[in-house]
């Protein structure tokens, strides 16, 4: 629960000053309130003031603490969004007693000054308008991977030691809001959270030793990412507690994935997950993905706690919506810890049958949330040669020995991810029986469910599709499609999927044939 050591109206004069158009030469002012800050937008400026509040997870109760928090916010965010963060600016009491922004006299408050951007271009607004498309989610995944690459590794021990405290703090907060969170559910979430953390602790220690626990953004949800000049830029990184802002890079990613899932954007969440893994290409993450359900659950639980706390400052008309939101986050935190058996699904078939489209469509539907990782032979082959996905390989890259290496690597990666408890889709032609047998054997060795799908379509359909492709990782063209038509694929024991219709029909056929729902 928030505590206000000062009187409730102690910052009112500051807020009145900053909400007055005269402060900005007559420019229109917009005000936005959160549980910890108030932001004023005027002209090309954004002025952010910390509220004089103290929560269990932050303390802005004194002027000195708020000034330090403003400076910390400036320092941290200049690493992620240097184009937005200008300076910290004082609010001073003039000789006559009036207040002035950036004035002379007694400093009564501090604020962060930012370059204003179009507030309708944050990703939460774009998502609400249905504008979070495939191109933008692709850019988002790459941007987060690049941000984590720049993030500085930290000593893992303090963050690992703090996680048990995060769980305890959540439980204590939930018990203060019994009208929102049922006692049996709170007990269940705490028990499952502690069990999940205990199970992955050795993994997290190893990741810390590998430098994968870093000083990240800390508050990476859609509302804190804006599209500037067509590119996603994360801002408002968490500054009030270095330990809370630190963590495994997948914990930082987990907030973004959880936010997408909570908003009903499962496909976007899966696309970001796959795009991130593709961009970062860290082999350690194939094991580290075992921690993702716990990370996402902890993020959802913290969001539930914070949303419940926000009701104390909210207008009466908003309290019911905040209560409903807090309960949704709580329910999601529990759901994310539900056990799920991993699966290895293969989408095989000749070029032009729609394997990649089917893989992308099925991936979000496989447990655990937010869906399967997708490994594609075309992408793996390009990575083997160290070239961009859309660059064309020479014919020598398709020699049998190279193809054997590609399939061996795909099988090993799929087994590694499934062993970590996550589902995988492998997208490749799988023209040879031994390739199909190898992936089935690997799935059995890690006790993963296996589903083999072999897509078929007539030659004219396949020729039309490969001829109409835009930029793509596949090098297959009409000549390749004709050569493949003469392949002897042997006896196919996988489920045959009619892929001659639309992608939606192929997806429906695959669901019906395999009971994937």
C-alpha positions in Angstrom: 0.0 0.0 0.0 1.3 3.5 -0.8 2.2 5.8 2.1 2.4 9.5 1.7 4.6 10.9 4.4 3.8 14.5 3.3 0.3 15.9 3.2 -1.8 14.8 0.3 -1.8 18.2 -1.3 2.0 18.9 -0.8 2.7 18.7 -4.5 -0.5 20.4 -5.7 1.1 23.8 -6.3 3.8 22.1 -8.4 1.2 20.2 -10.5 -0.8 23.4 -10.9 2.3 25.2 -12.2 3.2 22.4 -14.7 -0.4 22.1 -15.8 -0.7 25.8 -16.6 -0.3 26.6 -20.4 1.4 29.9 -19.3 4.3 27.9 -18.0 5.1 26.9 -21.6 4.3 30.2 -23.3 0.6 29.3 -23.9 1.1 25.8 -25.3 -1.7 23.3 -24.7 -0.9 21.0 -21.8 -1.8 17.3 -21.4 -1.4 15.6 -18.1 -0.9 11.8 -17.5 -0.9 10.3 -14.0 0.7 7.0 -12.9 1.0 5.5 -9.4 4.6 6.9 -9.1 4.8 10.0 -11.4 2.9 12.7 -13.2 3.8 13.7 -16.8 3.0 17.0 -18.4 3.2 17.3 -22.2 3.4 20.8 -23.8 4.9 21.8 -27.1 8.0 19.8 -27.8 8.6 19.1 -24.1 7.6 16.4 -21.6 8.1 17.2 -17.9 8.0 14.2 -15.5 7.7 14.7 -11.8 8.0 11.9 -9.2 5.1 11.6 -6.8 5.9 12.1 -3.1 4.9 8.5 -2.3 6.5 5.5 -0.7 5.6 1.9 -1.7 7.2 -1.3 -0.6 9.1 -1.3 -3.9 10.1 2.4 -4.2 10.6 5.5 -2.1 10.1 9.0 -3.4 9.1 10.4 0.0 11.6 13.2 0.2 12.8 15.9 -2.1 16.4 14.5 -2.0 15.2 11.0 -3.0 13.1 12.4 -5.8 16.1 14.4 -7.1 18.3 11.3 -7.0 15.6 9.3 -8.8 15.4 12.0 -11.5 19.1 11.9 -12.0 19.1 8.1 -12.0 16.3 8.1 -14.6 18.3 10.4 -16.8 21.5 8.3 -16.6 19.8 5.0 -17.2 17.6 6.1 -20.0 20.3 7.8 -22.0 21.6 4.3 -22.6 18.4 3.2 -24.2 16.8 6.3 -25.6 19.5 9.1 -25.7 17.4 11.0 -28.3 14.6 11.5 -25.7 16.2 12.4 -22.4 17.4 16.0 -22.1 18.2 17.0 -18.4 16.8 17.3 -14.9 15.2 20.6 -14.2 14.3 22.3 -10.9 11.0 23.8 -9.9 11.9 26.8 -7.7 10.1 29.2 -5.3 10.8 32.8 -6.4 11.4 35.7 -4.1 7.7 36.7 -4.3 6.6 33.2 -3.3 5.5 32.0 -6.8 6.8 28.8 -8.4 8.8 28.7 -11.6 10.0 25.8 -13.9 13.7 26.1 -14.2 13.7 29.2 -12.0 16.0 30.7 -9.4 15.4 30.4 -5.7 14.5 27.6 -3.3 14.3 24.3 -5.1 11.0 22.7 -4.1 10.8 19.9 -6.7 12.7 18.3 -9.5 11.6 16.9 -12.8 13.0 15.0 -15.8 12.8 17.0 -19.1 12.3 14.9 -22.2 11.8 15.5 -25.9 8.1 15.0 -26.5 7.1 12.4 -29.1 3.6 11.5 -30.4 2.0 9.8 -27.4 -0.3 7.9 -29.8 2.8 6.1 -31.1 3.5 4.0 -28.0 3.1 0.3 -28.6 0.1 0.0 -26.2 -1.8 2.6 -28.2 -0.8 1.0 -31.5 -1.9 -2.4 -30.1 -5.3 -0.9 -29.1 -5.8 0.3 -32.6 -4.8 -3.1 -34.1 -1.6 -1.6 -35.7 1.0 -3.9 -34.1 1.7 -5.7 -37.4 4.2 -8.3 -38.4 6.8 -5.8 -39.6 6.7 -3.9 -36.3 6.9 -7.0 -34.1 9.9 -8.0 -36.2 11.6 -4.7 -35.6 10.7 -4.9 -31.9 12.3 -8.3 -31.4 15.5 -7.1 -33.1 15.5 -3.8 -31.1 15.2 -5.7 -27.8 17.9 -8.2 -28.7 20.2 -5.3 -29.6 19.4 -3.5 -26.4 20.3 -6.6 -24.4 23.5 -7.0 -26.3 24.6 -3.5 -25.2 23.4 -4.0 -21.6 26.2 -4.5 -19.0 26.6 -7.8 -17.1 26.3 -7.5 -13.4 27.0 -9.6 -10.4 24.3 -12.2 -10.5 24.2 -12.9 -6.7 22.2 -9.9 -5.5 19.4 -10.3 -8.0 19.2 -14.1 -7.5 19.0 -13.4 -3.7 16.3 -10.9 -4.2 13.9 -13.1 -6.2 12.6 -14.9 -3.1 11.9 -11.5 -1.6 9.9 -10.5 -4.8 7.7 -13.5 -4.3 7.2 -12.7 -0.6 6.4 -9.0 -1.3 3.8 -10.1 -3.9 2.2 -12.5 -1.5 2.1 -9.8 1.3 0.5 -7.3 -1.1 -2.1 -9.8 -2.3 -3.1 -10.5 1.2 -3.7 -6.8 1.8 -6.3 -7.0 -1.0 -8.4 -10.0 -0.1 -11.3 -8.5 -2.0 -9.3 -8.9 -5.2 -7.2 -12.0 -4.6 -8.6 -15.2 -3.0 -6.6 -16.6 -0.2 -6.3 -20.1 -1.7 -5.1 -18.6 -5.0 -2.5 -16.5 -3.2 -1.2 -19.6 -1.4 -1.2 -21.6 -4.6 0.7 -18.9 -6.5 3.3 -18.5 -3.8 3.8 -22.3 -3.6 4.2 -22.7 -7.3 6.4 -19.7 -7.7 8.8 -20.9 -5.0 8.9 -24.4 -6.5 9.6 -23.1 -10.0 12.3 -20.8 -8.8 14.0 -23.6 -6.8 14.0 -25.8 -9.9 15.6 -23.2 -12.2 18.1 -21.7 -9.7 21.1 -23.8 -10.8 20.3 -22.8 -14.4 20.1 -19.1 -13.5 23.4 -19.3 -11.6 25.0 -20.8 -14.7 23.5 -18.0 -16.8 24.9 -15.4 -14.4 28.3 -16.9 -14.7 28.0 -16.6 -18.5 27.2 -12.9 -18.2 23.5 -13.2 -19.1 22.3 -11.4 -15.9 22.6 -7.7 -16.9 21.4 -4.2 -16.1 18.4 -4.1 -18.5 15.4 -1.9 -19.0 13.5 -3.4 -16.1 10.0 -2.1 -17.1 9.8 -3.3 -20.7 6.0 -3.2 -21.4 4.2 -1.9 -24.5 3.5 1.5 -22.8 7.2 2.1 -22.4 8.1 1.6 -26.1 7.5 4.3 -28.7 7.9 4.2 -32.5 10.3 7.0 -33.5 11.0 7.4 -37.2 9.6 4.0 -37.8 11.8 2.2 -35.2 10.8 0.9 -31.7 12.6 2.8 -28.9 12.3 1.8 -25.2 12.1 4.6 -22.7 11.2 5.1 -19.0 13.6 2.4 -17.9 13.3 1.5 -14.2 15.7 3.6 -12.1 14.5 3.5 -8.5 16.2 0.2 -7.6 19.2 -1.3 -9.4 18.4 -4.8 -8.1 14.9 -4.7 -9.5 16.1 -3.4 -12.8 18.8 -6.1 -13.1 18.1 -9.6 -14.1 18.4 -12.3 -16.7 18.0 -10.9 -20.2 15.0 -13.4 -20.7 13.4 -11.9 -17.5 13.6 -8.5 -19.2 12.1 -10.0 -22.3 9.4 -11.7 -20.3 7.7 -8.5 -19.3 7.1 -7.6 -22.9 5.9 -11.1 -23.8 3.6 -11.2 -20.8 2.1 -7.8 -21.7 1.4 -9.0 -25.2 -0.2 -12.2 -23.9 -2.3 -10.4 -21.3 -3.7 -8.2 -24.1 -4.7 -11.2 -26.1 -1.9 -10.7 -28.6 -0.6 -14.3 -28.5 0.6 -14.3 -32.1 2.5 -11.1 -31.6 4.1 -12.5 -28.4 5.2 -15.6 -30.3 6.6 -13.6 -33.2 8.6 -11.4 -30.7 9.9 -14.6 -29.0 11.0 -16.1 -32.2 12.4 -12.9 -33.6 14.4 -12.3 -30.4 15.9 -15.8 -30.4 16.8 -15.4 -34.1 18.4 -12.0 -33.6 20.4 -12.8 -30.5 21.5 -16.3 -31.6 22.7 -17.3 -28.1 22.9 -21.0 -27.8 22.6 -20.7 -24.0 19.0 -19.5 -24.4 18.0 -22.9 -25.7 18.5 -24.1 -22.2 17.5 -20.7 -20.6 14.0 -20.9 -22.0 13.2 -23.3 -19.2 13.0 -20.2 -17.0 10.6 -18.3 -19.2 7.3 -19.5 -17.6 8.5 -18.5 -14.2 9.8 -15.2 -15.5 6.5 -14.3 -17.2 4.5 -15.4 -14.1 6.6 -13.3 -11.8 6.2 -10.3 -14.1 2.4 -10.8 -14.2 2.3 -11.1 -10.4 4.2 -7.9 -9.9 1.9 -6.2 -12.4 -1.1 -7.5 -10.4 0.4 -6.1 -7.2 1.2 -2.7 -8.7 -2.2 -2.4 -10.4 -4.0 -3.1 -7.2 -1.9 -0.4 -5.5 -2.8 2.1 -8.1 -6.4 2.0 -7.0 -5.5 4.1 -4.0 -4.7 7.1 -6.2 -7.3 6.4 -8.9 -10.6 8.3 -9.4 -13.7 6.4 -8.2 -14.8 5.9 -11.7 -11.5 4.0 -12.5 -11.3 1.7 -9.5 -13.5 -1.1 -10.9 -11.4 -1.3 -14.1 -8.2 -1.4 -12.1 -9.6 -4.1 -9.9 -10.5 -6.2 -12.9 -7.1 -5.6 -14.4 -5.3 -6.7 -11.3 -7.3 -9.9 -11.1 -6.5 -10.7 -14.8 -2.8 -10.3 -14.1 -3.1 -12.5 -11.0 -5.0 -15.2 -13.0 -2.4 -15.1 -15.7 0.5 -15.4 -13.2 -1.1 -18.7 -12.1 -1.8 -19.9 -15.6 1.8 -19.4 -16.7 2.9 -21.8 -14.0 0.6 -24.6 -15.2 2.6 -27.7 -16.3 2.8 -28.3 -20.0 4.5 -31.2 -21.8 6.7 -30.0 -24.7 6.1 -31.1 -28.2 8.3 -31.3 -31.3 6.2 -30.7 -34.4 7.7 -31.0 -37.9 6.3 -29.3 -41.0 7.7 -31.1 -43.9 7.0 -31.1 -47.6 8.4 -29.9 -50.9 9.1 -26.2 -51.6 5.9 -24.2 -52.2 3.6 -26.3 -50.0 3.4 -23.6 -47.4 5.5 -25.2 -44.6 6.7 -21.9 -43.2 3.3 -20.3 -43.1 1.8 -23.3 -41.3 4.7 -23.3 -38.8 4.2 -19.6 -38.0 0.4 -20.2 -37.6 0.8 -23.2 -35.4 3.6 -21.9 -33.2 1.5 -19.6 -30.9 -1.0 -22.5 -30.2 1.6 -24.9 -28.7 2.1 -24.9 -25.0 3.8 -23.4 -23.0 2.8 -19.8 -23.4 3.8 -17.9 -25.6 4.1 -20.8 -28.0 6.8 -22.8 -29.8 10.2 -21.8 -31.1 10.4 -22.3 -34.9 13.6 -23.6 -36.4 13.7 -23.3 -40.2 16.2 -25.1 -42.4 16.5 -22.2 -44.8 17.5 -19.9 -42.0 19.9 -22.4 -40.4 21.6 -22.9 -43.7 22.2 -19.2 -44.1 23.4 -18.9 -40.6 25.9 -21.7 -41.2 27.4 -19.6 -44.0 27.2 -16.4 -42.0 25.0 -14.5 -44.5 21.8 -12.6 -44.2 18.5 -14.6 -44.4 17.5 -13.0 -47.7 20.9 -13.3 -49.4 21.2 -16.1 -52.0 23.6 -19.0 -51.3 25.7 -20.7 -54.0 24.8 -24.1 -55.3 27.7 -25.6 -53.2 25.7 -24.7 -50.1 23.2 -27.4 -51.0 25.6 -30.3 -51.3 24.4 -33.4 -49.5 27.0 -33.1 -46.7 25.9 -29.5 -46.0 22.3 -30.6 -45.9 23.2 -33.4 -43.5 24.9 -30.8 -41.2 21.8 -28.6 -41.3 19.4 -31.4 -40.4 21.7 -32.6 -37.7 21.9 -29.1 -36.2 18.1 -28.7 -36.4 17.5 -32.0 -34.7 20.0 -31.2 -31.9 18.5 -27.7 -31.3 14.9 -29.1 -31.2 15.9 -31.7 -28.7 17.7 -29.2 -26.5 14.8 -26.8 -26.4 12.3 -29.6 -25.8 14.5 -31.0 -23.0 14.2 -27.5 -21.4 10.4 -28.0 -21.4 9.5 -25.8 -24.4 7.8 -26.8 -27.6 9.5 -26.6 -31.0 8.4 -26.6 -34.7 11.0 -27.7 -37.2 10.3 -26.4 -40.7 12.2 -28.3 -43.4 11.6 -30.4 -46.5 12.4 -33.7 -44.7 12.6 -35.4 -48.1 14.6 -38.3 -46.8 13.3 -41.1 -44.5 16.5 -41.0 -42.3 15.9 -37.2 -41.7 12.4 -38.0 -40.5 13.5 -40.9 -38.4 16.2 -38.9 -36.7 13.9 -36.1 -35.5 11.3 -38.7 -34.2 14.1 -40.5 -32.3 15.3 -37.2 -30.8 11.8 -36.4 -29.6 11.4 -39.7 -27.9 14.8 -39.3 -26.2 13.7 -36.1 -24.5 10.2 -37.5 -23.8 8.5 -34.8 -26.0 5.3 -35.4 -27.9 5.9 -35.7 -31.6 3.8 -34.7 -34.5 5.1 -35.1 -38.1 3.1 -33.2 -40.8 4.0 -33.7 -44.4 2.4 -31.1 -46.7 1.4 -31.9 -50.3 0.3 -29.8 -53.2 0.4 -30.3 -57.0 3.3 -28.9 -59.0 1.4 -26.0 -60.7 0.4 -24.8 -57.2 3.9 -25.0 -55.9 5.4 -23.3 -58.9 2.9 -20.4 -58.5 3.8 -20.0 -54.9 7.6 -20.0 -55.2 7.3 -17.6 -58.2 5.2 -15.1 -56.2 7.4 -15.0 -53.0 8.8 -11.7 -51.8 12.1 -11.6 -50.0 12.5 -14.8 -48.1 15.1 -17.1 -46.6 14.3 -19.9 -49.1 16.3 -20.0 -52.3 13.9 -22.4 -53.9 12.7 -21.2 -57.3 10.8 -22.8 -60.2 13.8 -24.9 -61.2 14.2 -26.3 -57.7 10.5 -27.0 -57.5 10.6 -29.0 -60.7 13.6 -31.0 -59.5 11.9 -31.7 -56.2 8.9 -33.1 -58.1 11.1 -36.1 -59.0 12.2 -36.8 -55.5 11.6 -40.2 -54.0 10.6 -39.4 -50.5 10.1 -43.0 -49.5 7.3 -44.2 -47.3 5.9 -41.2 -45.3 4.5 -42.3 -42.0 3.8 -38.7 -41.0 0.3 -37.2 -41.3 -0.3 -36.1 -44.9 -1.7 -32.6 -45.0 -3.5 -31.3 -48.1 -1.9 -27.9 -48.6 -3.3 -27.1 -52.0 -5.8 -24.5 -50.6 -5.4 -21.3 -48.7 -3.1 -21.0 -45.7 -6.2 -20.9 -43.5 -7.4 -24.2 -45.0 -4.0 -25.8 -44.5 -4.0 -24.7 -40.9 -7.5 -26.1 -40.4 -6.4 -29.4 -42.1 -3.4 -29.6 -39.8 -5.5 -28.9 -36.7 -8.0 -31.5 -37.6 -5.4 -34.2 -38.5 -3.3 -33.7 -35.3 -5.8 -32.5 -32.7 -3.8 -29.3 -32.3 -6.2 -26.6 -31.1 
